[in-house]
């Protein structure tokens, strides 16, 4: 096996080659944690502590409330919530009811939300009172399209689970009170979260469930195309939670504290900040948003031991003045994902915490985690690491995605394992297009594998272009790295339009001339890679985790052309 999978030789001690996946639904992770650690703190939210026993009771109440609203096995419930206790209760409650949780990303455009509600056929929407006007916009949009899947709206208040002093402070502040109060009338299809939980039935609902049942429809970030609904089964999500948990063999069940600032509505946050800690019986320290001062004060007060995040979070903490006084040495492990981790950020953060910060990789279609660097073993700069237990990975040809390329050659990363999705919701044609004949998921990422089995991501396949057909492909970073050499360039993003590179630039205070940038590129790059146009922007369109949405840059180019 090691000959076929050279990366196995680099697994940390205690990490198994394969992981046994129990044949139970995902909500059994919470049931198991409750049985083992009933009095253990499951959630800490702004000082409010909820034990696993009390959490399971609220989950059961919510599940029974959904059943009383005639939510049946397989029905879809959309969760439009930040990281609050209500999100955890609603998610596991939906699963206990036998229903499917539909997640969309924070700050999704209202028109896109309407499309996702329509396409998923969500019967119930759970959201905050402060989003009431957005809900009205969604309902009006559905009426206009003559589609009426939404039957029930469940509103919750951001202060429902705050400790009493914080809740009183919220209510006494007129501005905050007005911001969060519900301004639309309640009707037969509109409900309040807390009132639904007032029902006395704390028993587990009587619902038949299978590990193969659909658990989650997760809409992708849509950086290169319109968001698609990824179908993840209970087995997919249990598998990825246990694969990730076993990657961290030194973690002690019932003793860890996770800082949960990654949104649970994102697949990376769902697995690493929710399902993994629940599998461990850990305490979840919830943060609805990432604000560096607030996060540091939370670390100082609650001493988290694990902090899953993205590079921008670690960078902000590293650069904060006087960061050492907040006692961040309690953090012993961080798993960074969703974007490349700069080595200087990794080294500086580890020096501050004396813990380990490792880079991983995944995609929504794979639950999402497929690769990570060993926590204590060999880490390679610029590498996403090696495949997790029970995960196969290979690099295949860029044209058809069938033939495995030689070690060190560039191709498309393909993965196979129990965490890989069932497919795209209501889109069998798109599903067929991303699986090859061997059942490997084609990730859409261009990659290389070295002789040790470590993988490196080069670019998104959708972002590459062929300057001189049938020549070798070119990638945005070929041009971006040269542009970054120019001191006046703060950030650069390159897209190929009509097979020609176009550079979008965020400049430093002393903005350079476009001609000067092009002239520099002419000295440093082959003619085919020199940007044909430079467009200056104040910021890039980004996902909430900071990824540049390149398809929106194409729209900016088109608008720029129309203006000339």
C-alpha positions as CSV (number, residue, x, y, z in Angstrom):
1,X,0.0,0.0,0.0
2,X,2.9,2.4,0.8
3,X,4.3,1.9,-2.7
4,X,0.9,2.9,-4.2
5,X,0.4,5.7,-1.7
6,X,3.9,7.1,-0.8
7,X,2.3,9.7,1.5
8,X,1.5,7.0,4.1
9,X,5.1,6.9,5.2
10,X,4.8,10.5,6.4
11,X,1.7,10.0,8.6
12,X,2.3,11.1,12.2
13,X,2.4,8.3,14.8
14,X,-1.1,7.3,15.8
15,X,-2.7,8.3,12.5
16,X,-4.3,5.2,10.9
17,X,-4.1,4.5,7.2
18,X,-7.8,4.0,7.0
19,X,-10.8,5.0,9.2
20,X,-13.8,2.8,9.9
21,X,-17.0,4.7,9.2
22,X,-19.8,3.8,11.6
23,X,-23.2,3.1,9.9
24,X,-25.1,5.8,11.7
25,X,-26.5,9.2,10.8
26,X,-24.5,12.3,11.5
27,X,-26.8,13.4,14.4
28,X,-25.5,10.3,16.3
29,X,-22.2,12.2,16.8
30,X,-24.1,14.6,19.1
31,X,-26.0,11.7,20.8
32,X,-22.7,9.9,21.5
33,X,-21.1,13.1,22.9
34,X,-24.1,13.6,25.1
35,X,-24.0,10.0,26.4
36,X,-20.3,10.3,27.2
37,X,-20.1,13.9,28.5
38,X,-23.6,15.0,29.6
39,X,-22.4,17.7,32.0
40,X,-19.5,18.8,29.8
41,X,-19.9,22.3,28.3
42,X,-20.9,21.8,24.7
43,X,-21.2,25.5,23.9
44,X,-19.9,28.8,25.3
45,X,-21.5,31.8,23.7
46,X,-20.5,35.3,25.1
47,X,-20.2,33.8,28.6
48,X,-23.4,31.6,28.4
49,X,-22.6,27.9,28.9
50,X,-24.8,25.1,27.5
51,X,-24.0,21.5,28.5
52,X,-24.3,18.6,26.1
53,X,-27.3,17.3,28.0
54,X,-29.1,20.6,27.6
55,X,-28.1,21.0,24.0
56,X,-29.5,17.6,23.1
57,X,-32.8,18.5,24.8
58,X,-33.1,21.7,22.8
59,X,-32.2,19.8,19.6
60,X,-34.9,17.2,20.3
61,X,-37.5,20.0,21.0
62,X,-36.6,21.7,17.8
63,X,-36.8,18.4,15.8
64,X,-40.2,17.7,17.3
65,X,-41.4,21.2,16.5
66,X,-40.4,20.7,12.9
67,X,-42.3,17.5,12.8
68,X,-45.3,19.3,14.2
69,X,-45.0,21.7,11.2
70,X,-45.3,18.5,9.0
71,X,-41.7,18.5,8.0
72,X,-41.1,15.0,6.7
73,X,-38.0,12.8,6.0
74,X,-36.1,14.4,3.1
75,X,-37.7,17.8,3.3
76,X,-35.3,20.7,3.0
77,X,-34.8,23.4,5.7
78,X,-32.6,26.4,4.9
79,X,-30.5,27.8,7.7
80,X,-29.5,31.4,7.2
81,X,-27.7,32.0,10.5
82,X,-24.3,33.0,11.9
83,X,-22.5,30.9,14.5
84,X,-25.0,31.1,17.3
85,X,-26.3,28.4,19.6
86,X,-29.5,28.5,17.5
87,X,-27.4,27.4,14.5
88,X,-26.1,24.3,16.3
89,X,-29.6,23.5,17.6
90,X,-31.3,24.0,14.3
91,X,-28.7,22.0,12.3
92,X,-28.8,18.9,14.5
93,X,-32.6,19.4,15.0
94,X,-33.1,19.3,11.2
95,X,-31.1,16.0,11.1
96,X,-33.0,14.5,14.0
97,X,-36.2,15.3,12.2
98,X,-34.9,13.3,9.2
99,X,-34.8,16.5,7.1
100,X,-32.0,18.0,5.0
101,X,-30.2,21.2,6.0
102,X,-29.6,23.7,3.2
103,X,-26.7,26.0,3.8
104,X,-25.9,29.2,1.9
105,X,-22.9,31.4,2.4
106,X,-23.0,34.6,4.4
107,X,-23.8,37.8,2.5
108,X,-25.3,35.9,-0.4
109,X,-27.0,38.3,-2.9
110,X,-30.8,38.3,-2.4
111,X,-31.4,37.3,-6.1
112,X,-29.0,34.3,-5.6
113,X,-30.8,33.4,-2.3
114,X,-34.1,33.4,-4.2
115,X,-32.6,31.0,-6.7
116,X,-31.3,28.7,-4.0
117,X,-34.6,28.6,-2.1
118,X,-36.4,27.8,-5.4
119,X,-33.9,25.2,-6.6
120,X,-33.6,23.4,-3.2
121,X,-37.4,23.4,-2.7
122,X,-36.8,24.5,0.9
123,X,-40.1,24.3,2.9
124,X,-38.7,26.1,6.0
125,X,-36.3,29.0,6.5
126,X,-34.6,29.6,9.9
127,X,-33.0,33.0,10.2
128,X,-32.5,36.1,12.4
129,X,-35.1,38.8,13.1
130,X,-32.7,41.4,11.7
131,X,-33.0,39.7,8.3
132,X,-36.8,40.1,8.2
133,X,-36.7,42.5,5.3
134,X,-34.5,40.1,3.4
135,X,-37.0,37.4,4.0
136,X,-39.8,39.6,2.7
137,X,-37.6,40.2,-0.4
138,X,-37.2,36.5,-0.9
139,X,-40.9,35.8,-0.5
140,X,-41.8,38.6,-3.0
141,X,-39.2,37.2,-5.5
142,X,-40.8,33.7,-5.2
143,X,-44.3,35.1,-5.7
144,X,-43.0,37.0,-8.8
145,X,-41.6,33.7,-10.2
146,X,-44.8,31.9,-9.3
147,X,-42.9,29.5,-7.1
148,X,-44.0,28.9,-3.5
149,X,-41.8,26.3,-1.8
150,X,-41.4,28.3,1.5
151,X,-44.2,27.4,3.9
152,X,-42.7,28.4,7.2
153,X,-40.3,31.1,8.4
154,X,-38.7,30.6,11.9
155,X,-37.2,33.7,13.4
156,X,-34.7,33.8,16.2
157,X,-33.2,36.8,18.0
158,X,-29.5,37.2,18.4
159,X,-30.0,37.8,22.1
160,X,-32.0,34.6,22.8
161,X,-29.0,32.7,24.2
162,X,-27.0,35.6,25.6
163,X,-26.4,35.6,29.4
164,X,-28.9,37.9,31.2
165,X,-26.6,41.0,31.7
166,X,-25.7,41.0,28.0
167,X,-29.4,40.4,27.0
168,X,-30.5,43.3,29.1
169,X,-27.8,45.5,27.6
170,X,-29.0,44.7,24.1
171,X,-32.6,45.5,25.1
172,X,-31.7,48.8,26.8
173,X,-29.9,50.0,23.7
174,X,-32.6,51.6,21.5
175,X,-30.4,51.4,18.4
176,X,-29.6,47.7,18.9
177,X,-33.1,46.9,19.9
178,X,-34.6,48.4,16.8
179,X,-32.0,46.7,14.6
180,X,-32.9,43.2,15.9
181,X,-36.6,43.5,16.6
182,X,-39.1,41.7,14.3
183,X,-40.9,44.3,12.2
184,X,-43.2,42.1,10.2
185,X,-46.5,40.6,11.5
186,X,-46.6,37.0,12.6
187,X,-49.0,34.7,10.7
188,X,-49.7,31.0,10.5
189,X,-46.4,30.5,8.6
190,X,-44.2,32.6,10.8
191,X,-42.8,31.3,14.1
192,X,-40.5,32.3,16.9
193,X,-37.6,30.0,17.6
194,X,-37.9,30.3,21.4
195,X,-41.6,29.6,21.4
196,X,-41.1,26.5,19.3
197,X,-38.6,25.2,21.9
198,X,-41.2,25.7,24.7
199,X,-42.9,22.5,23.7
200,X,-42.3,19.8,26.4
201,X,-41.4,16.9,24.1
202,X,-37.6,16.3,24.7
203,X,-37.7,12.7,23.3
204,X,-35.9,11.7,20.1
205,X,-38.3,11.9,17.1
206,X,-39.4,8.5,15.7
207,X,-37.8,8.8,12.3
208,X,-36.2,6.1,10.2
209,X,-32.8,7.2,9.0
210,X,-30.0,5.7,6.9
211,X,-26.3,6.8,6.7
212,X,-26.8,7.1,2.9
213,X,-29.6,9.7,3.4
214,X,-29.0,13.2,2.2
215,X,-28.0,15.4,5.2
216,X,-26.9,18.7,3.7
217,X,-27.2,20.7,0.5
218,X,-24.3,23.1,0.6
219,X,-24.1,25.8,-2.1
220,X,-20.6,26.4,-3.3
221,X,-18.8,29.8,-3.2
222,X,-19.1,30.3,-7.0
223,X,-15.7,31.9,-7.5
224,X,-15.6,30.8,-11.2
225,X,-19.2,29.8,-11.9
226,X,-22.7,30.1,-10.5
227,X,-23.0,28.4,-7.0
228,X,-24.1,24.7,-7.2
229,X,-25.9,22.7,-4.6
230,X,-23.5,20.0,-3.3
231,X,-25.3,17.0,-1.9
232,X,-23.5,15.5,1.2
233,X,-24.9,12.4,2.9
234,X,-24.7,11.6,6.6
235,X,-22.0,9.1,5.7
236,X,-20.0,11.7,3.8
237,X,-20.0,14.1,6.7
238,X,-19.3,11.5,9.4
239,X,-16.4,10.2,7.3
240,X,-14.8,13.6,7.0
241,X,-15.3,14.4,10.7
242,X,-13.6,11.2,11.7
243,X,-10.8,11.5,9.1
244,X,-10.0,15.0,10.3
245,X,-10.3,13.9,14.0
246,X,-7.9,11.0,13.5
247,X,-5.4,13.4,11.8
248,X,-5.0,14.9,15.2
249,X,-4.3,11.8,17.4
250,X,-3.1,13.7,20.4
251,X,-6.4,15.4,21.0
252,X,-8.1,14.3,24.2
253,X,-11.9,13.5,24.1
254,X,-13.9,15.7,26.4
255,X,-11.0,18.0,27.1
256,X,-10.5,20.2,24.0
257,X,-11.9,23.7,23.4
258,X,-12.5,24.8,19.8
259,X,-12.6,28.5,18.8
260,X,-15.4,28.4,16.3
261,X,-15.3,31.5,14.2
262,X,-15.4,29.8,10.8
263,X,-19.0,30.0,9.7
264,X,-20.8,26.7,10.0
265,X,-22.6,27.6,6.8
266,X,-19.3,27.0,4.9
267,X,-18.3,23.3,4.4
268,X,-14.9,23.9,6.0
269,X,-16.5,25.4,9.1
270,X,-19.2,22.8,9.2
271,X,-16.6,20.0,9.4
272,X,-13.6,21.5,11.3
273,X,-15.4,23.8,13.7
274,X,-18.7,21.9,14.3
275,X,-18.6,18.2,13.5
276,X,-15.1,17.5,14.6
277,X,-15.4,19.1,18.0
278,X,-18.8,17.3,18.6
279,X,-17.1,14.0,17.6
280,X,-14.5,14.7,20.3
281,X,-17.0,15.9,22.9
282,X,-15.2,19.2,22.9
283,X,-16.4,22.6,24.0
284,X,-17.4,24.9,21.1
285,X,-16.6,28.6,21.8
286,X,-18.9,30.4,19.3
287,X,-18.1,33.6,17.5
288,X,-20.6,34.9,15.0
289,X,-18.0,37.1,13.3
290,X,-14.3,37.5,13.2
291,X,-13.2,40.8,14.8
292,X,-9.6,40.6,15.9
293,X,-10.0,42.4,19.3
294,X,-13.1,40.4,20.3
295,X,-11.5,37.1,19.2
296,X,-8.3,37.9,21.3
297,X,-10.4,38.8,24.4
298,X,-12.3,35.5,23.9
299,X,-9.0,33.6,23.7
300,X,-7.8,35.4,26.9
301,X,-11.0,34.5,28.7
302,X,-11.8,30.9,27.5
303,X,-8.4,29.5,26.6
304,X,-9.2,27.5,23.4
305,X,-6.8,24.7,22.5
306,X,-7.8,24.4,18.8
307,X,-8.4,27.2,16.2
308,X,-9.5,26.2,12.7
309,X,-9.2,29.2,10.5
310,X,-8.1,30.9,7.3
311,X,-4.8,32.7,6.6
312,X,-6.3,36.2,6.9
313,X,-7.4,35.4,10.5
314,X,-3.9,34.2,11.6
315,X,-2.4,37.2,9.8
316,X,-4.6,39.7,11.7
317,X,-3.8,38.1,15.0
318,X,-0.1,37.9,14.3
319,X,0.0,41.6,13.4
320,X,-2.1,42.9,16.3
321,X,-0.1,45.2,18.6
322,X,0.6,43.6,22.0
323,X,-0.9,40.2,21.0
324,X,1.1,38.3,23.6
325,X,-0.7,39.8,26.5
326,X,-3.9,37.9,25.4
327,X,-2.4,34.5,26.4
328,X,-2.8,32.9,23.0
329,X,-0.3,30.2,24.2
330,X,-3.4,28.1,25.1
331,X,-3.8,27.3,21.3
332,X,-1.9,24.0,20.6
333,X,-3.2,23.3,17.0
334,X,-4.6,25.2,14.1
335,X,-5.7,23.9,10.7
336,X,-5.6,26.5,8.0
337,X,-7.7,26.1,4.8
338,X,-9.5,27.8,2.0
339,X,-6.5,29.8,0.8
340,X,-2.7,29.4,0.6
341,X,-0.9,29.8,3.9
342,X,2.1,32.1,3.6
343,X,5.1,30.6,5.4
344,X,5.9,33.8,7.2
345,X,2.4,33.8,8.8
346,X,2.8,30.1,9.7
347,X,6.2,30.7,11.4
348,X,5.2,33.9,13.2
349,X,1.9,32.4,14.5
350,X,3.7,29.2,15.8
351,X,6.3,31.4,17.6
352,X,3.5,33.3,19.3
353,X,1.4,30.3,20.4
354,X,4.1,27.6,20.6
355,X,1.4,25.4,19.0
356,X,1.3,24.0,15.4
357,X,-0.3,25.7,12.4
358,X,-0.7,23.4,9.4
359,X,-2.1,24.0,6.0
360,X,-4.8,21.7,4.6
361,X,-6.9,21.5,1.5
362,X,-10.4,20.6,0.5
363,X,-13.5,21.5,-1.5
364,X,-17.2,21.5,-0.8
365,X,-17.7,18.5,-3.1
366,X,-15.4,16.4,-0.8
367,X,-17.0,17.2,2.6
368,X,-14.5,19.2,2.3
369,X,-11.1,18.1,3.7
370,X,-9.0,15.8,1.6
371,X,-5.4,16.8,2.3
372,X,-3.4,18.3,5.2
373,X,0.2,18.6,6.3
374,X,1.1,16.3,9.2
375,X,0.7,18.2,12.5
376,X,4.1,17.1,13.8
377,X,5.9,15.5,10.9
378,X,7.3,16.7,7.6
379,X,5.8,19.9,6.3
380,X,6.6,21.3,2.9
381,X,6.5,25.0,2.1
382,X,3.8,25.7,-0.5
383,X,2.3,22.2,-0.2
384,X,-1.2,21.3,0.8
385,X,0.2,18.1,2.4
386,X,-0.9,14.5,1.9
387,X,-4.2,12.8,1.6
388,X,-6.1,12.0,4.8
389,X,-6.8,8.5,5.9
390,X,-9.1,6.5,3.6
391,X,-8.5,9.1,0.8
392,X,-7.0,8.4,-2.6
393,X,-5.6,11.2,-4.7
394,X,-3.9,11.4,-8.1
395,X,-2.9,13.9,-10.7
396,X,-4.6,13.2,-14.1
397,X,-4.2,14.7,-17.5
398,X,-5.8,18.2,-18.1
399,X,-7.7,17.2,-21.3
400,X,-9.8,14.2,-20.4
401,X,-9.1,13.7,-16.7
402,X,-8.5,9.9,-17.2
403,X,-4.8,9.2,-17.5
404,X,-2.6,9.6,-14.4
405,X,0.4,11.7,-15.1
406,X,4.0,11.1,-14.0
407,X,5.3,12.3,-10.6
408,X,6.2,16.0,-10.8
409,X,4.1,16.7,-13.9
410,X,1.2,19.2,-13.9
411,X,-2.4,17.9,-14.2
412,X,-5.8,18.0,-12.5
413,X,-6.1,16.9,-8.9
414,X,-8.5,14.0,-8.6
415,X,-9.7,12.5,-5.3
416,X,-11.8,9.5,-4.1
417,X,-13.0,8.6,-0.7
418,X,-16.0,8.2,1.6
419,X,-16.2,12.0,2.1
420,X,-16.9,12.7,-1.6
421,X,-20.3,14.0,-2.4
422,X,-23.3,12.2,-3.8
423,X,-23.5,14.8,-6.6
424,X,-25.0,18.2,-7.5
425,X,-28.6,18.8,-6.5
426,X,-31.0,18.4,-9.4
427,X,-28.1,18.5,-11.8
428,X,-27.1,15.0,-13.0
429,X,-25.3,16.3,-16.1
430,X,-23.0,18.5,-14.1
431,X,-22.5,15.6,-11.7
432,X,-21.4,13.2,-14.5
433,X,-18.9,15.8,-15.8
434,X,-16.9,15.9,-12.5
435,X,-16.4,12.2,-12.0
436,X,-14.0,10.2,-14.2
437,X,-14.5,6.6,-15.3
438,X,-12.6,5.4,-12.1
439,X,-15.0,7.2,-9.8
440,X,-12.5,9.9,-8.9
441,X,-13.8,13.4,-8.4
442,X,-12.1,16.0,-10.7
443,X,-11.5,18.9,-8.4
444,X,-10.9,21.6,-11.0
445,X,-7.6,22.4,-9.4
446,X,-4.3,22.1,-11.3
447,X,-1.7,20.4,-9.1
448,X,1.6,18.4,-8.9
449,X,2.5,15.5,-6.7
450,X,6.1,14.9,-5.7
451,X,7.9,11.6,-5.1
452,X,6.9,11.7,-1.4
453,X,3.2,12.0,-2.2
454,X,3.0,15.6,-1.2
455,X,0.7,17.7,-3.4
456,X,0.9,21.4,-4.5
457,X,-1.9,23.4,-5.9
458,X,-1.0,25.6,-8.9
459,X,-4.3,27.2,-10.0
460,X,-7.9,26.7,-10.7
461,X,-8.3,24.9,-14.0
462,X,-10.9,27.4,-15.0
463,X,-8.4,30.2,-14.6
464,X,-5.7,28.8,-16.8
465,X,-5.3,29.6,-20.5
466,X,-3.3,28.5,-23.5
467,X,-1.3,31.5,-24.9
468,X,-0.2,29.6,-28.0
469,X,-2.2,26.5,-28.8
470,X,-1.3,23.6,-28.6
471,X,1.4,24.9,-26.2
472,X,1.7,24.6,-22.5
473,X,-0.9,26.2,-20.2
474,X,-0.4,29.5,-18.5
475,X,-1.6,30.4,-15.0
476,X,-2.6,33.6,-13.3
477,X,0.2,33.4,-10.7
478,X,2.8,33.3,-13.5
479,X,1.9,36.9,-14.1
480,X,0.8,37.9,-10.6
481,X,4.1,36.9,-9.0
482,X,5.9,39.3,-11.4
483,X,3.4,42.1,-10.6
484,X,4.0,41.5,-6.9
485,X,7.6,42.4,-7.4
486,X,6.6,46.0,-8.0
487,X,6.5,48.0,-4.7
488,X,3.5,50.1,-5.8
489,X,1.4,47.0,-6.3
490,X,-0.5,46.0,-3.1
491,X,-2.5,43.1,-4.7
492,X,-2.9,41.7,-8.2
493,X,-5.3,39.3,-9.9
494,X,-5.0,38.2,-13.5
495,X,-7.8,36.7,-15.6
496,X,-7.6,35.5,-19.2
497,X,-10.2,37.1,-21.4
498,X,-10.3,35.9,-25.1
499,X,-7.1,34.0,-24.3
500,X,-5.3,37.2,-23.3
501,X,-4.2,38.1,-19.8
502,X,-5.8,41.2,-18.1
503,X,-4.4,42.5,-14.8
504,X,-6.5,43.9,-12.1
505,X,-4.5,45.9,-9.6
506,X,-5.0,47.3,-6.1
507,X,-2.3,49.9,-5.8
508,X,-0.4,51.3,-2.8
509,X,-0.7,55.0,-2.0
510,X,1.7,56.0,-4.8
511,X,-0.3,54.4,-7.7
512,X,1.9,53.4,-10.7
513,X,1.1,54.1,-14.3
514,X,-0.4,51.2,-16.2
515,X,2.2,51.6,-19.0
516,X,5.0,51.3,-16.4
517,X,3.5,48.0,-15.1
518,X,3.2,46.6,-18.7
519,X,6.7,47.7,-19.5
520,X,8.1,45.9,-16.4
521,X,6.2,42.7,-17.4
522,X,7.7,42.9,-20.9
523,X,11.1,42.7,-19.3
524,X,10.3,39.8,-17.0
525,X,7.8,37.7,-19.0
526,X,7.4,36.0,-22.4
527,X,5.3,38.1,-24.8
528,X,2.3,35.9,-24.5
529,X,2.1,36.4,-20.8
530,X,2.4,40.2,-20.7
531,X,-1.0,41.8,-19.7
532,X,-2.8,43.4,-22.6
533,X,-4.6,45.7,-20.2
534,X,-4.2,46.9,-16.6
535,X,-7.4,47.9,-14.6
536,X,-7.0,49.6,-11.2
537,X,-9.6,48.8,-8.6
538,X,-10.2,49.8,-5.0
539,X,-10.8,46.2,-4.0
540,X,-11.6,42.8,-5.5
541,X,-14.9,41.1,-5.4
542,X,-14.3,38.3,-2.8
543,X,-16.0,35.5,-1.0
544,X,-16.3,35.9,2.8
545,X,-13.0,34.0,3.3
546,X,-11.2,36.4,1.0
547,X,-11.0,34.4,-2.3
548,X,-11.1,36.6,-5.4
549,X,-14.3,36.0,-7.4
550,X,-12.7,36.0,-10.8
551,X,-15.9,35.8,-12.8
552,X,-16.9,39.1,-11.3
553,X,-13.6,40.6,-12.6
554,X,-14.6,39.5,-16.1
555,X,-17.8,41.6,-15.6
556,X,-15.7,44.5,-14.5
557,X,-13.6,44.2,-17.6
558,X,-16.8,44.2,-19.7
559,X,-18.1,47.3,-17.9
560,X,-14.7,49.0,-18.4
561,X,-14.9,48.3,-22.1
562,X,-18.4,49.7,-22.4
563,X,-17.2,52.9,-20.8
564,X,-14.6,53.4,-23.5
